[in-house]
Amino acid sequence: MQFSHNTVSIPRPLVNQMLHHAQLSPEKEICGLIGARNSKAASCYPVRNIADNQTFRYELDPKQHLEAMRKMRSEGEDLFAIYHSHPHSQARPSKTDIEMANYPEALYLIISLNTKGVLELRGFYLNREETTTEVQLNLEAE
């Protein structure tokens, strides 16, 4: 994982892919995975949200989740981040987000659509003991 002093670098094209994915379904939470090569975020893998109430929750489609993890392995990538959107709330982890955080080593990226004009993206490390650590995101040109 590439971070120091609580700063994580993400290439701007990956950020643009996540934001575009969120804008395609502004009333529903979207979700996906980010793969890393040599500890640098490299690929975006959108995954279908199968939660019952997608307005306030996300649940990764198990089949697409496994397919994305297989593709990462075949590309020599590791899981870097899990992303999802909050259509109607701030880009902060909800209690459910924390309870469902199954990958404590992964960065959790949250996109808020609850803003005027500019989408908000924030990153956190989460674990089930309800501790959250926010990291500074550094957007790289590539």
C-alpha positions as CSV (number, residue, x, y, z in Angstrom):
1,M,0.0,0.0,0.0
2,Q,1.4,3.3,-1.0
3,F,0.9,5.8,1.7
4,S,2.9,7.8,4.1
5,H,1.9,10.3,6.7
6,N,-1.7,9.3,6.1
7,T,-1.5,10.4,2.5
8,V,-2.6,8.0,-0.4
9,S,-2.0,8.8,-4.0
10,I,-4.6,7.9,-6.6
11,P,-4.3,8.6,-10.4
12,R,-6.8,11.1,-11.5
13,P,-8.1,8.9,-14.4
14,L,-9.2,6.3,-11.7
15,V,-10.9,9.0,-9.7
16,N,-12.7,10.2,-12.8
17,Q,-13.9,6.6,-13.5
18,M,-15.3,6.3,-10.0
19,L,-17.0,9.7,-10.1
20,H,-18.5,8.9,-13.6
21,H,-19.8,5.5,-12.2
22,A,-21.4,7.4,-9.3
23,Q,-23.0,10.0,-11.6
24,L,-24.6,7.2,-13.8
25,S,-26.8,6.2,-10.8
26,P,-27.2,9.4,-8.7
27,E,-30.1,8.0,-6.7
28,K,-28.4,4.6,-5.8
29,E,-25.2,3.7,-4.1
30,I,-22.7,2.3,-6.6
31,C,-19.7,0.2,-5.6
32,G,-16.5,-1.4,-6.9
33,L,-12.9,-2.3,-6.3
34,I,-9.5,-0.6,-7.1
35,G,-6.6,-2.9,-8.0
36,A,-3.0,-1.9,-7.3
37,R,0.2,-2.9,-9.2
38,N,3.5,-2.4,-7.3
39,S,1.5,-0.7,-4.5
40,K,0.1,2.0,-6.8
41,A,-3.6,2.2,-7.6
42,A,-3.9,1.0,-11.2
43,S,-7.4,-0.3,-12.2
44,C,-11.0,0.3,-11.5
45,Y,-13.5,-2.6,-11.3
46,P,-17.1,-1.5,-11.0
47,V,-19.2,-4.2,-9.3
48,R,-23.0,-4.4,-9.3
49,N,-24.8,-3.3,-6.0
50,I,-27.2,-6.0,-4.9
51,A,-28.3,-4.5,-1.6
52,D,-32.1,-4.5,-0.9
53,N,-32.2,-0.7,-0.3
54,Q,-29.6,0.7,-2.7
55,T,-30.5,4.3,-1.8
56,F,-28.7,3.9,1.6
57,R,-26.7,0.7,1.3
58,Y,-24.3,-1.2,-0.9
59,E,-23.5,-4.9,-1.2
60,L,-21.0,-6.2,-3.7
61,D,-22.4,-8.8,-6.1
62,P,-20.5,-11.9,-5.0
63,K,-20.0,-13.2,-8.5
64,Q,-18.7,-9.9,-9.9
65,H,-16.6,-9.4,-6.7
66,L,-14.9,-12.8,-7.3
67,E,-14.5,-12.1,-11.0
68,A,-12.8,-8.7,-10.2
69,M,-10.5,-10.4,-7.7
70,R,-9.5,-13.1,-10.2
71,K,-8.9,-10.4,-12.9
72,M,-6.7,-8.5,-10.4
73,R,-4.6,-11.6,-9.7
74,S,-4.2,-12.3,-13.4
75,E,-3.1,-8.7,-13.9
76,G,-0.6,-9.0,-11.1
77,E,-2.6,-6.6,-8.9
78,D,-3.6,-6.6,-5.3
79,L,-6.8,-5.1,-3.7
80,F,-6.1,-1.4,-3.0
81,A,-9.5,0.0,-2.3
82,I,-13.2,-0.6,-2.1
83,Y,-15.3,2.4,-3.3
84,H,-19.0,3.3,-3.0
85,S,-21.2,6.4,-3.2
86,H,-23.5,8.1,-0.8
87,P,-26.2,9.7,-2.9
88,H,-27.8,11.6,0.0
89,S,-25.2,12.0,2.7
90,Q,-21.7,13.2,3.3
91,A,-18.6,11.2,2.3
92,R,-18.1,9.7,5.7
93,P,-18.4,6.0,6.7
94,S,-21.9,5.1,8.1
95,K,-22.3,2.6,10.9
96,T,-23.3,0.0,8.3
97,D,-20.1,0.8,6.2
98,I,-18.0,0.1,9.3
99,E,-19.9,-3.1,10.3
100,M,-19.5,-4.4,6.7
101,A,-15.8,-3.5,6.4
102,N,-14.4,-7.0,5.6
103,Y,-11.0,-5.8,4.3
104,P,-9.2,-3.8,7.0
105,E,-6.1,-3.6,4.8
106,A,-8.0,-1.9,2.0
107,L,-8.7,1.8,1.7
108,Y,-12.4,2.6,1.6
109,L,-13.2,5.4,-0.8
110,I,-16.6,7.2,-0.4
111,I,-18.0,9.5,-3.0
112,S,-20.7,12.0,-1.9
113,L,-23.3,13.2,-4.5
114,N,-24.9,15.3,-1.7
115,T,-22.9,18.4,-2.8
116,K,-23.6,21.3,-5.1
117,G,-21.6,21.2,-8.3
118,V,-18.6,19.3,-7.1
119,L,-18.5,15.7,-6.1
120,E,-16.7,14.9,-2.8
121,L,-14.3,11.9,-2.5
122,R,-12.7,10.9,0.9
123,G,-10.7,7.9,1.9
124,F,-10.7,5.9,5.2
125,Y,-9.2,2.8,6.7
126,L,-12.0,1.0,8.6
127,N,-12.2,-1.9,10.9
128,R,-15.0,-3.5,12.8
129,E,-13.9,-2.2,16.1
130,E,-15.5,1.0,14.8
131,T,-12.3,2.9,14.4
132,T,-11.9,5.0,11.3
133,T,-8.8,6.6,10.1
134,E,-9.2,9.3,7.4
135,V,-6.4,9.7,4.9
136,Q,-5.5,12.6,2.7
137,L,-6.0,11.8,-0.9
138,N,-3.4,13.0,-3.4
139,L,-4.7,13.0,-7.0
140,E,-1.9,12.3,-9.5
141,A,-1.9,13.2,-13.1
142,E,-1.1,9.6,-13.9
